[in-house]
Amino acid sequence: MVRQTRRKVVARAVDRRTGKVLRGEFGSQAEAQEMVDRLLRAHSPGSWREHVTPE
């Protein structure tokens, strides 16, 4: 039996009117964190912010 753990990242733009949502599924915590870091450094600062939900 093989068990795989996947990390999911769901990002929604602060402006809910645009409805912009990005979703990603990653094989490791490092890959998921890299995506979050890229969003937080995005071209338009303030567009994305970190929100952590309990597992």
Biopython code that builds the backbone (N, CA, C, O; Angstrom):
import numpy as np
from Bio.PDB.StructureBuilder import StructureBuilder

atoms = [
    (1, "MET", "N", (0.841, -1.175, 0.000)),
    (1, "MET", "CA", (0.000, 0.000, 0.000)),
    (1, "MET", "C", (0.885, 1.237, 0.000)),
    (1, "MET", "O", (1.850, 1.320, 0.760)),
    (2, "VAL", "N", (0.558, 2.183, -0.843)),
    (2, "VAL", "CA", (1.306, 3.439, -0.939)),
    (2, "VAL", "C", (0.391, 4.565, -0.508)),
    (2, "VAL", "O", (-0.741, 4.685, -0.976)),
    (3, "ARG", "N", (0.896, 5.380, 0.385)),
    (3, "ARG", "CA", (0.113, 6.525, 0.852)),
    (3, "ARG", "C", (0.758, 7.800, 0.348)),
    (3, "ARG", "O", (1.953, 8.018, 0.545)),
    (4, "GLN", "N", (-0.017, 8.630, -0.293)),
    (4, "GLN", "CA", (0.484, 9.898, -0.792)),
    (4, "GLN", "C", (-0.205, 11.034, -0.069)),
    (4, "GLN", "O", (-1.420, 11.026, 0.127)),
    (5, "THR", "N", (0.592, 12.010, 0.322)),
    (5, "THR", "CA", (0.043, 13.214, 0.936)),
    (5, "THR", "C", (0.167, 14.342, -0.060)),
    (5, "THR", "O", (1.250, 14.598, -0.585)),
    (6, "ARG", "N", (-0.926, 15.013, -0.320)),
    (6, "ARG", "CA", (-0.937, 16.134, -1.263)),
    (6, "ARG", "C", (-1.272, 17.403, -0.498)),
    (6, "ARG", "O", (-2.061, 17.380, 0.446)),
    (7, "ARG", "N", (-0.673, 18.497, -0.908)),
    (7, "ARG", "CA", (-0.959, 19.803, -0.324)),
    (7, "ARG", "C", (-1.773, 20.594, -1.331)),
    (7, "ARG", "O", (-1.444, 20.612, -2.517)),
    (8, "LYS", "N", (-2.827, 21.245, -0.874)),
    (8, "LYS", "CA", (-3.662, 22.053, -1.760)),
    (8, "LYS", "C", (-3.517, 23.519, -1.399)),
    (8, "LYS", "O", (-3.505, 23.892, -0.226)),
    (9, "VAL", "N", (-3.407, 24.339, -2.426)),
    (9, "VAL", "CA", (-3.360, 25.790, -2.248)),
    (9, "VAL", "C", (-4.532, 26.358, -3.037)),
    (9, "VAL", "O", (-4.669, 26.101, -4.233)),
    (10, "VAL", "N", (-5.367, 27.123, -2.367)),
    (10, "VAL", "CA", (-6.471, 27.816, -3.025)),
    (10, "VAL", "C", (-6.291, 29.290, -2.716)),
    (10, "VAL", "O", (-6.253, 29.693, -1.554)),
    (11, "ALA", "N", (-6.180, 30.087, -3.762)),
    (11, "ALA", "CA", (-5.965, 31.521, -3.583)),
    (11, "ALA", "C", (-7.083, 32.283, -4.274)),
    (11, "ALA", "O", (-7.427, 32.001, -5.422)),
    (12, "ARG", "N", (-7.637, 33.235, -3.574)),
    (12, "ARG", "CA", (-8.713, 34.065, -4.126)),
    (12, "ARG", "C", (-8.273, 35.518, -4.023)),
    (12, "ARG", "O", (-7.767, 35.944, -2.985)),
    (13, "ALA", "N", (-8.465, 36.276, -5.092)),
    (13, "ALA", "CA", (-8.103, 37.692, -5.087)),
    (13, "ALA", "C", (-8.904, 38.409, -4.009)),
    (13, "ALA", "O", (-10.047, 38.049, -3.729)),
    (14, "VAL", "N", (-8.296, 39.424, -3.408)),
    (14, "VAL", "CA", (-8.966, 40.185, -2.354)),
    (14, "VAL", "C", (-10.250, 40.817, -2.891)),
    (14, "VAL", "O", (-11.259, 40.867, -2.187)),
    (15, "ASP", "N", (-10.216, 41.297, -4.128)),
    (15, "ASP", "CA", (-11.394, 41.878, -4.758)),
    (15, "ASP", "C", (-12.305, 40.748, -5.222)),
    (15, "ASP", "O", (-12.078, 40.169, -6.284)),
    (16, "ARG", "N", (-13.305, 40.436, -4.463)),
    (16, "ARG", "CA", (-14.175, 39.295, -4.768)),
    (16, "ARG", "C", (-15.002, 39.496, -6.037)),
    (16, "ARG", "O", (-15.514, 38.528, -6.600)),
    (17, "ARG", "N", (-15.137, 40.739, -6.491)),
    (17, "ARG", "CA", (-15.911, 41.003, -7.703)),
    (17, "ARG", "C", (-15.292, 40.358, -8.933)),
    (17, "ARG", "O", (-16.005, 39.956, -9.852)),
    (18, "THR", "N", (-13.969, 40.259, -8.952)),
    (18, "THR", "CA", (-13.302, 39.677, -10.118)),
    (18, "THR", "C", (-13.473, 38.171, -10.160)),
    (18, "THR", "O", (-13.428, 37.568, -11.232)),
    (19, "GLY", "N", (-13.669, 37.561, -8.999)),
    (19, "GLY", "CA", (-13.847, 36.114, -8.935)),
    (19, "GLY", "C", (-12.589, 35.330, -9.254)),
    (19, "GLY", "O", (-12.662, 34.133, -9.528)),
    (20, "LYS", "N", (-11.437, 35.984, -9.223)),
    (20, "LYS", "CA", (-10.182, 35.326, -9.578)),
    (20, "LYS", "C", (-9.782, 34.319, -8.499)),
    (20, "LYS", "O", (-9.561, 34.689, -7.346)),
    (21, "VAL", "N", (-9.692, 33.060, -8.879)),
    (21, "VAL", "CA", (-9.314, 31.989, -7.961)),
    (21, "VAL", "C", (-8.240, 31.146, -8.633)),
    (21, "VAL", "O", (-8.383, 30.745, -9.788)),
    (22, "LEU", "N", (-7.167, 30.883, -7.901)),
    (22, "LEU", "CA", (-6.114, 29.992, -8.363)),
    (22, "LEU", "C", (-6.108, 28.775, -7.466)),
    (22, "LEU", "O", (-6.240, 28.896, -6.248)),
    (23, "ARG", "N", (-5.956, 27.612, -8.054)),
    (23, "ARG", "CA", (-5.913, 26.377, -7.286)),
    (23, "ARG", "C", (-4.700, 25.572, -7.725)),
    (23, "ARG", "O", (-4.345, 25.542, -8.903)),
    (24, "GLY", "N", (-4.084, 24.931, -6.768)),
    (24, "GLY", "CA", (-2.948, 24.077, -7.085)),
    (24, "GLY", "C", (-2.853, 22.937, -6.104)),
    (24, "GLY", "O", (-3.227, 23.074, -4.939)),
    (25, "GLU", "N", (-2.357, 21.819, -6.571)),
    (25, "GLU", "CA", (-2.146, 20.658, -5.711)),
    (25, "GLU", "C", (-0.683, 20.258, -5.848)),
    (25, "GLU", "O", (-0.168, 20.143, -6.961)),
    (26, "PHE", "N", (-0.017, 20.045, -4.721)),
    (26, "PHE", "CA", (1.420, 19.836, -4.708)),
    (26, "PHE", "C", (1.791, 18.590, -3.919)),
    (26, "PHE", "O", (1.082, 18.185, -2.998)),
    (27, "GLY", "N", (2.900, 17.996, -4.293)),
    (27, "GLY", "CA", (3.362, 16.771, -3.657)),
    (27, "GLY", "C", (4.154, 16.992, -2.387)),
    (27, "GLY", "O", (4.411, 16.047, -1.642)),
    (28, "SER", "N", (4.547, 18.242, -2.131)),
    (28, "SER", "CA", (5.327, 18.507, -0.921)),
    (28, "SER", "C", (4.968, 19.865, -0.331)),
    (28, "SER", "O", (4.432, 20.738, -1.014)),
    (29, "GLN", "N", (5.273, 20.019, 0.934)),
    (29, "GLN", "CA", (5.048, 21.285, 1.621)),
    (29, "GLN", "C", (5.877, 22.389, 0.966)),
    (29, "GLN", "O", (5.404, 23.516, 0.819)),
    (30, "ALA", "N", (7.108, 22.072, 0.572)),
    (30, "ALA", "CA", (7.997, 23.065, -0.040)),
    (30, "ALA", "C", (7.420, 23.596, -1.353)),
    (30, "ALA", "O", (7.488, 24.797, -1.615)),
    (31, "GLU", "N", (6.857, 22.721, -2.174)),
    (31, "GLU", "CA", (6.263, 23.150, -3.443)),
    (31, "GLU", "C", (5.052, 24.051, -3.204)),
    (31, "GLU", "O", (4.883, 25.066, -3.879)),
    (32, "ALA", "N", (4.218, 23.678, -2.248)),
    (32, "ALA", "CA", (3.041, 24.488, -1.925)),
    (32, "ALA", "C", (3.464, 25.844, -1.386)),
    (32, "ALA", "O", (2.885, 26.865, -1.757)),
    (33, "GLN", "N", (4.470, 25.866, -0.514)),
    (33, "GLN", "CA", (4.937, 27.119, 0.065)),
    (33, "GLN", "C", (5.538, 28.027, -0.999)),
    (33, "GLN", "O", (5.399, 29.248, -0.924)),
    (34, "GLU", "N", (6.206, 27.439, -1.989)),
    (34, "GLU", "CA", (6.774, 28.229, -3.084)),
    (34, "GLU", "C", (5.674, 28.965, -3.850)),
    (34, "GLU", "O", (5.842, 30.128, -4.217)),
    (35, "MET", "N", (4.553, 28.289, -4.089)),
    (35, "MET", "CA", (3.419, 28.913, -4.773)),
    (35, "MET", "C", (2.852, 30.060, -3.955)),
    (35, "MET", "O", (2.573, 31.131, -4.494)),
    (36, "VAL", "N", (2.680, 29.843, -2.658)),
    (36, "VAL", "CA", (2.166, 30.890, -1.775)),
    (36, "VAL", "C", (3.117, 32.081, -1.774)),
    (36, "VAL", "O", (2.674, 33.226, -1.862)),
    (37, "ASP", "N", (4.402, 31.825, -1.677)),
    (37, "ASP", "CA", (5.391, 32.904, -1.673)),
    (37, "ASP", "C", (5.336, 33.711, -2.972)),
    (37, "ASP", "O", (5.427, 34.938, -2.942)),
    (38, "ARG", "N", (5.188, 33.026, -4.116)),
    (38, "ARG", "CA", (5.087, 33.734, -5.398)),
    (38, "ARG", "C", (3.851, 34.621, -5.441)),
    (38, "ARG", "O", (3.916, 35.740, -5.951)),
    (39, "LEU", "N", (2.727, 34.143, -4.916)),
    (39, "LEU", "CA", (1.514, 34.953, -4.899)),
    (39, "LEU", "C", (1.693, 36.193, -4.031)),
    (39, "LEU", "O", (1.258, 37.285, -4.398)),
    (40, "LEU", "N", (2.336, 36.018, -2.875)),
    (40, "LEU", "CA", (2.531, 37.145, -1.970)),
    (40, "LEU", "C", (3.501, 38.188, -2.537)),
    (40, "LEU", "O", (3.451, 39.355, -2.147)),
    (41, "ARG", "N", (4.377, 37.774, -3.449)),
    (41, "ARG", "CA", (5.319, 38.699, -4.096)),
    (41, "ARG", "C", (4.789, 39.191, -5.447)),
    (41, "ARG", "O", (5.534, 39.814, -6.203)),
    (42, "ALA", "N", (3.547, 38.929, -5.755)),
    (42, "ALA", "CA", (2.965, 39.241, -7.066)),
    (42, "ALA", "C", (3.141, 40.714, -7.429)),
    (42, "ALA", "O", (3.359, 41.567, -6.568)),
    (43, "HIS", "N", (3.041, 40.985, -8.729)),
    (43, "HIS", "CA", (3.237, 42.320, -9.292)),
    (43, "HIS", "C", (2.411, 43.394, -8.581)),
    (43, "HIS", "O", (2.927, 44.475, -8.294)),
    (44, "SER", "N", (1.164, 43.118, -8.298)),
    (44, "SER", "CA", (0.334, 44.116, -7.628)),
    (44, "SER", "C", (0.268, 43.800, -6.140)),
    (44, "SER", "O", (-0.543, 42.978, -5.714)),
    (45, "PRO", "N", (1.120, 44.449, -5.347)),
    (45, "PRO", "CA", (1.146, 44.177, -3.896)),
    (45, "PRO", "C", (-0.221, 44.400, -3.269)),
    (45, "PRO", "O", (-0.964, 45.298, -3.664)),
    (46, "GLY", "N", (-0.527, 43.591, -2.316)),
    (46, "GLY", "CA", (-1.810, 43.711, -1.620)),
    (46, "GLY", "C", (-2.915, 42.915, -2.271)),
    (46, "GLY", "O", (-3.997, 42.776, -1.700)),
    (47, "SER", "N", (-2.661, 42.386, -3.466)),
    (47, "SER", "CA", (-3.695, 41.611, -4.148)),
    (47, "SER", "C", (-3.920, 40.272, -3.466)),
    (47, "SER", "O", (-5.036, 39.752, -3.454)),
    (48, "TRP", "N", (-2.863, 39.721, -2.904)),
    (48, "TRP", "CA", (-2.942, 38.420, -2.240)),
    (48, "TRP", "C", (-2.466, 38.568, -0.811)),
    (48, "TRP", "O", (-1.540, 39.330, -0.533)),
    (49, "ARG", "N", (-3.091, 37.847, 0.089)),
    (49, "ARG", "CA", (-2.632, 37.827, 1.484)),
    (49, "ARG", "C", (-2.759, 36.402, 1.987)),
    (49, "ARG", "O", (-3.549, 35.613, 1.468)),
    (50, "GLU", "N", (-1.978, 36.086, 2.996)),
    (50, "GLU", "CA", (-1.963, 34.720, 3.505)),
    (50, "GLU", "C", (-3.154, 34.482, 4.418)),
    (50, "GLU", "O", (-3.497, 35.323, 5.249)),
    (51, "HIS", "N", (-3.780, 33.318, 4.250)),
    (51, "HIS", "CA", (-4.901, 32.886, 5.093)),
    (51, "HIS", "C", (-4.736, 31.390, 5.309)),
    (51, "HIS", "O", (-4.805, 30.611, 4.358)),
    (52, "VAL", "N", (-4.525, 30.997, 6.525)),
    (52, "VAL", "CA", (-4.279, 29.582, 6.833)),
    (52, "VAL", "C", (-5.537, 28.983, 7.438)),
    (52, "VAL", "O", (-6.129, 29.546, 8.359)),
    (53, "THR", "N", (-5.936, 27.833, 6.907)),
    (53, "THR", "CA", (-7.091, 27.133, 7.465)),
    (53, "THR", "C", (-6.607, 25.865, 8.150)),
    (53, "THR", "O", (-5.656, 25.237, 7.685)),
    (54, "PRO", "N", (-7.239, 25.485, 9.232)),
    (54, "PRO", "CA", (-6.837, 24.253, 9.931)),
    (54, "PRO", "C", (-7.081, 23.046, 9.054)),
    (54, "PRO", "O", (-7.997, 23.032, 8.232)),
    (55, "GLU", "N", (-6.256, 22.036, 9.234)),
    (55, "GLU", "CA", (-6.401, 20.803, 8.444)),
    (55, "GLU", "C", (-7.508, 19.935, 8.977)),
    (55, "GLU", "O", (-7.766, 18.861, 8.433)),
]
sb = StructureBuilder()
sb.init_structure("model")
sb.init_model(0)
sb.init_chain("A")
sb.init_seg("    ")
for serial, (resi, resn, name, xyz) in enumerate(atoms, 1):
    if name == "N":
        sb.init_residue(resn, " ", resi, " ")
    sb.init_atom(name, np.array(xyz, "f"), 0.0, 1.0, " ", f" {name:<3s}", serial, name[0])
structure = sb.get_structure()
